[in-house]
Amino acid sequence: MEEIFFRKVKYTFNTLGIFVCGLGYFWCVYELFARDFLDMRQKSGNDVIFYIIMAVVIFGALLLLYLNWIYLRQFVKCIILHRPALVLTDDSLHIYDYFAGKYIVLPWAEIEAFEPFDFKGNTTYYVVLKDYEVFYQQLSSLLRRYIMWTNSLIVRRSVINIDIHSMDVDANWLLDEMNSRLSAS
């Protein structure tokens, strides 16, 4: 039996809002430096410092655009393509990786526990893995780099965080369903 859960529309539109705000910020930076480029260079008196500042600003703006592209892709796949965020099958759990545009497949036999966690009034769940490599090898390269940068506690505990409150699913029912599938594996 297969159970499919989609992200709620309001959370997906929040993602679109982040994308629009990011584009607005990039446009403001572009307008500021496009208009005042020559004037700032004349006033700075030191070309090296000026070019370093410009390089940092341009790099930040390009990075922001790249991240906004990821947000836009997530929005398109959630709303237009209606891609499920979470899929439960008889033999595995499928979690959608928005960075890579594909599912991370975790066999029930590789999952140790499914634990609820209350984060600021929102229901979140930890999927505790027996072997983290099963999950890590399926991650997109961008998400791998993010995990290495943050050196997060999630990695060291072999835990995946699933944001249940952003999905159309009853948290208690999902906990029972996950535990029954874990015990059957």
C-alpha positions, -999 to 999 in steps of 0.1 A, spaced: 0 0 0 13 35 -9 6 67 11 14 100 -6 17 134 12 19 168 -5 32 201 9 5 225 19 -1 253 -7 5 281 19 41 268 26 48 265 -11 37 300 -17 59 311 12 87 296 -9 77 318 -39 77 348 -16 113 341 -6 122 339 -43 105 372 -51 121 390 -22 155 376 -33 150 390 -68 140 423 -54 172 425 -33 193 416 -63 176 443 -84 182 469 -57 219 460 -54 222 462 -92 205 496 -94 227 510 -66 260 500 -81 250 505 -117 241 542 -110 269 550 -85 297 529 -99 319 557 -114 311 581 -86 321 556 -59 353 548 -76 363 584 -78 355 590 -41 371 559 -28 407 570 -37 418 533 -34 410 512 -64 421 479 -47 396 483 -18 369 494 -42 373 463 -64 374 439 -35 341 454 -22 326 451 -57 337 415 -60 321 405 -27 289 422 -36 287 407 -71 295 372 -57 268 376 -30 243 387 -56 251 357 -79 249 333 -50 215 347 -41 203 343 -76 214 307 -76 196 299 -44 165 317 -57 166 294 -88 164 264 -64 134 280 -46 117 286 -79 123 250 -90 108 238 -57 77 260 -63 72 247 -98 75 211 -88 52 215 -58 24 235 -75 26 228 -112 40 193 -113 23 184 -79 53 164 -67 47 146 -33 71 156 -5 67 123 13 58 88 0 53 57 22 54 23 4 54 -12 19 91 -16 17 106 20 19 102 56 28 107 82 0 117 118 9 118 143 -19 151 162 -23 142 196 -38 178 204 -45 183 174 -67 148 170 -80 146 133 -71 135 110 -42 158 98 -14 148 61 -9 152 47 27 143 10 31 123 4 64 151 -21 74 176 9 75 154 30 98 158 25 135 130 48 149 106 76 141 105 101 169 82 132 173 98 165 182 80 197 191 97 228 176 81 261 186 46 246 186 51 228 152 52 190 149 85 178 135 97 143 132 132 127 134 138 96 113 167 79 131 188 58 108 209 27 115 235 37 88 237 73 78 256 65 46 224 50 30 210 85 32 241 106 26 251 88 -7 217 98 -22 220 135 -14 225 161 -40 260 177 -40 246 211 -29 229 195 1 261 176 10 281 208 10 254 225 31 256 197 57 294 199 58 293 237 62 269 235 91 284 204 107 250 198 120 239 177 150 215 159 126 245 143 107 262 131 139 231 116 153 222 99 120 189 117 120 167 132 93 143 160 101 109 158 84 87 189 86 53 175 91 34 207 98 40 218 62 22 188 48 -15 177 45 -12 148 70 -24 141 105 8 139 127 -6 112 151 -18 90 122 16 93 105 34 83 137 12 52 141 16 43 104 54 47 104 58 27 136 36 -2 122 57 -3 91 89 -3 111 77 -31 133 67 -51 102 101 -48 85 
